[in-house]
Amino acid sequence: MRLTSFLTESRFQNNARRDSLKGFWRDLYCTHHGVVILSAFYEHVPRYRLENRPPTEAPGTVQLEFRPDQPQDMLAACVWSRWSRPGQPDLVSFAIITEDPPPEIAAVGHDRCICPIQPEDLDAWLRPSRQEVDAQDAILDRRVRPYYTHAVVPPAGRTS
C-alpha cells in the first residue's frame, strides 16, 4: 500500500510499544510494516512532570512538540492493519512503534519516544519476513538517535 493512500485512508493511530511487538502486536510485526515521515511529534505530559514538582493540584496536561535539534525528516517505524466487514467501510489503522525515551524527553515528563529508522533500512523494513525477525529487530536497534528539543504548544485559540 502506498504511504500517501495509507495516511489518507487511515482513521486511527496508536502507539505500539517496542517491548510488546512480539506479544500484542505479533500478528502485524514482521508482516505489515510502514513508516510515517515526521519532522516533529507531539505528546501530552502532566504539567507537574514538566515542571518537575509533586502532583499537588488537579492534574492538568501540557502538549509538547519534540523536534530533532538538527532539523530532519524522520522515518517513524509503524505496523498497520486493515479490517473489513461486509457492508461497512474498511478500517485502516496504524501504530507508531515507540520505546523508552532518551534522557531529554524523560526529563520533561514523557515515558516514550518514536523509533525512527535509518533511511538505508527503509526497503528492508517495508519488506518484512516472519523468518527474519532478528533482522527486523536489528533495524529498530540501529534507529536514528537525534537529540530532541521541546516546546510547549499553546492551547488552541491562544497565541504566545
Secondary structure as GFF3:
##gff-version 3
##sequence-region A 1 160
A	DSSP	alpha_helix	3	9	.	.	.	ID=ss1
A	DSSP	beta_strand	10	17	.	.	.	ID=ss2
A	DSSP	three_ten_helix	18	20	.	.	.	ID=ss3
A	DSSP	beta_strand	33	38	.	.	.	ID=ss4
A	DSSP	beta_strand	41	46	.	.	.	ID=ss5
A	DSSP	alpha_helix	47	50	.	.	.	ID=ss6
A	DSSP	beta_strand	61	68	.	.	.	ID=ss7
A	DSSP	beta_strand	74	83	.	.	.	ID=ss8
A	DSSP	beta_strand	91	99	.	.	.	ID=ss9
A	DSSP	alpha_helix	103	106	.	.	.	ID=ss10
A	DSSP	beta_strand	113	114	.	.	.	ID=ss11
A	DSSP	beta_strand	116	117	.	.	.	ID=ss12
A	DSSP	three_ten_helix	119	121	.	.	.	ID=ss13
A	DSSP	alpha_helix	122	126	.	.	.	ID=ss14
A	DSSP	three_ten_helix	130	132	.	.	.	ID=ss15
A	DSSP	alpha_helix	133	141	.	.	.	ID=ss16
A	DSSP	beta_strand	148	152	.	.	.	ID=ss17
###
